[in-house]
Amino acid sequence: MVRISKSWYYLMAMGLIVGIGGHLMFNGAVDEILEFIGFMEFIGALVCGLTGLIIKYLRKKKGLLH
């Protein structure tokens, strides 16, 4: 079975916390910056996690992983 590493889940959770927390707790430019940083962190962790998942799946399919 191929799974996404827990590290990517933690980074996605931190991104959501920063993005939503920034939206709820701040106003003005700080709000926009924290939303952007948080959601870019979430998207980046999601893309990296899924890319790693695809690479692991392909290696397993070829028999390169044990």
C-alpha positions in Angstrom: 0.0 0.0 0.0 1.3 3.4 -0.9 0.5 6.4 1.4 1.2 10.1 1.7 3.8 10.9 4.3 2.4 12.4 7.6 4.7 15.4 7.1 2.6 16.6 4.1 -0.6 16.3 6.2 1.0 18.4 8.9 2.1 21.0 6.4 -1.4 21.1 4.9 -3.0 21.5 8.3 -0.6 24.3 9.2 -1.4 26.0 5.9 -5.1 25.9 6.6 -4.6 27.2 10.2 -2.5 30.1 9.0 -4.9 30.9 6.1 -8.1 30.6 8.0 -6.6 32.1 11.2 -5.2 35.1 9.3 -8.6 35.6 7.7 -10.5 35.5 11.0 -8.0 37.3 13.3 -6.6 40.2 11.2 -7.8 42.9 8.9 -6.2 44.8 6.0 -2.9 43.8 4.4 -2.0 41.3 7.1 -5.2 39.4 6.4 -4.4 39.1 2.7 -0.8 38.1 3.2 -1.6 35.4 5.8 -4.4 34.0 3.6 -2.1 33.9 0.6 0.8 32.3 2.5 -1.5 29.8 4.3 -3.3 28.6 1.2 -0.1 28.5 -0.9 1.4 26.3 1.8 -1.7 24.1 1.7 -1.6 23.8 -2.1 2.2 23.2 -2.2 2.0 20.5 0.4 -0.9 18.9 -1.4 0.9 18.9 -4.8 4.2 17.6 -3.3 2.4 14.9 -1.3 0.4 13.7 -4.4 3.5 13.8 -6.6 5.4 11.7 -4.1 2.4 9.3 -4.0 2.5 8.9 -7.8 6.2 8.4 -7.8 6.0 5.7 -5.0 3.1 4.0 -6.9 5.1 3.9 -10.2 8.2 2.5 -8.4 6.1 -0.1 -6.7 4.5 -1.0 -10.0 7.9 -1.5 -11.6 9.1 -3.5 -8.6 11.7 -1.0 -7.4 10.3 -0.7 -3.9 10.1 -3.6 -1.5 
